[in-house]
C-alpha cells in the first residue's frame, strides 16, 4: 500500500480504526481473538496506521490494540487520544496539562509501548486554553514519549492557535461522502499549514457500504439506533446517497465501500482515512481501495450527491465539537 504524510508522519493511505472492536457497534467485543487476527491481517496488507483512544471502552480498546501489536510495534504507527476522561476529577473534556501527562502514562502502559506516534486531544476543552494543552503535548514530544501531536474535531481557529505553539501533524474529524462540513474552513486551513487530515467514519458508520437499508439486524446497544441520520425518516432519505455511490461502483467495477474510500483519497495528499472493521474480508476490500482510480466524471457524480438528512451526531454529542 502507498503512504502519505501527515505533517511529516508517514502512514499508510488507508489505516484501521480499532474503536468498533470494543464498543458502539453491533458485535463489538464478542470475539477478541478475531479482532487481534484482524489487526494482524491489516498489518500484513500494508496498513501501518492504527487508531484507538483511552475513551473507547474506556481503556479496553487500547489494551486490545496493545496485545495485537506485541512483537509488531516497529511496523506500525500507533495513534491514540486523550481528554474525554479526566484523571483529576474535573469535568470533561479535560485538556489541562496535568491531565495530558496522566492520560499518556496510562495509554503507554495499556499499549505496551514507551511512545505514541500520534497523540490527539480527543475533544477541545473549552475551559482550558488550547495553548496550555498543546504546550504540555510539546513537552511530551521533547521527552520522546510522543512523536507527533494531533487534534480531533477542532475548529479552524483552534487549529491555528495550537499550531502556533507546536506543530500539529494531523486533525481527525468525520469526513465522507455524507459528511463534508470540513471542506468549508478546516480543510483549507490544514492545506495552508501543512497539516494532515484523518477522516474517521469514512464509510458513514457502515452506511455507505450499502449493507444497511434498515435498522434490522443492529444490536439494541448499537449507537446508530440513536443517530439522527439512521432514525426517523432520515435513513430512508439517505438511501439516495447510497444508491448514488452504488451506481458509480457498478460503473467502476468495484464495491461501494471502495468508491467511498477512493473518493476521499482523491481529495489530495495528506488525507488518510481510518475505516474500522473486525472482518478480515472487509480489510482486504478496504485496502484495495488504494488502487482504485475514479474518473473525473465519476468524481463529479459523487460530488453532486445530495447532502445527508439529519445531524451527524445527536445533540449531546454535537455539543462537544469545537465549532
Secondary structure, DSSP 8 states (H G I E B T S, - for coil): --EEEETTEEEESS-EE-GGGTSSSTTTTS-HHHHHHHHHHHHHTT--EEE--TTTTTTHHHHHHHHHTTTTGGG-EEEEEESSS-SSS--SS---HHHHHHHHHHHHHHHT-S-EEEEEESS--TTS-HHHHHHHHHHHHHTTSEEEEEEES--HHHHHHHHHHS---EEEEE-BTTB-GGGTTHHHHHHHHT-EEEEESTTTTTGGGT--SSSTT--TT-GGGG-GGGSTTHHHHHHHHHHHHHHHHHHHTS-HHHHHHHHHHTT-TTB------S-HHHHHHHHHGGG----HHHHHHHHTS---SS-SS-HHHHTTS--
